Amino acid sequence: MARNKYPEETVRRILDVAEELFYTKGYEHTTMADIVDGLGGLTKGAVYHHFKSKEEIFEAVFERANRPVYERSDAILADRSLTGLEKFRALDKASSEGPSVDMWHAMKPSSDPVQNPRLIAQEFVDAMDTAHRYVEPVIREGMADGSIAAEHPREVAEVLILLANLWLVPMFNPLPADDREAYQRRVQTFLRVSHAVGVDLVDWKSLDQKRVGKVAEEEGWASWRWAQKEPWAGGEEGPAAAGEEPAGCPREADS
């Protein structure tokens, strides 16, 4: 096989083959040898020249798939027609519509921090990068234009992103199999925290079943909505009490 003169083409081929294997065999059952074998003659040394491990390839596959999300987020950040809070909600929507959750679920990497410490650590690093690159600036804008009432923008950005990207997500923080209201309580707690730090981040439409994709079907999504008057927000609408059966909320996740 002739030597590839274009490193970017080699990287693209590696990622294409790896992504297909991660989908068909699952991340845990795919080896570097499988990836090399699928490249039609590209040597093991050539693969390791670009990626030192399967984890690096997995991270690169996700980064490539999420480039449209980054581009959309950059455009939101630069949009002068939006308030800080509107940008915050637009960033949340762009992120929730991205491929990450469904890809992670389909490729089935273990979220056990002992089994996959590098992948989980990378999720933490990426979350903090998102907090500082996107979320903190829009919180500061919202504080300036009056749409956000936070006092400590950097810390609020970090807390909300870590909660939303790791603690709230069943993939990284599994729900009890016998407790179908566990996710409802988790969502309520997240929204109460976001309100308490001055950012009314999302509402029911932003936190519907699509947000967690097929995970919702397996983890037991409990209905949730803005409904009940709560004293914590000065009489404004807040999360319905845990265990209350809201009217008109779908039970099944959309796939």
Disulfide bonds with the S-S distance in Angstrom:
none
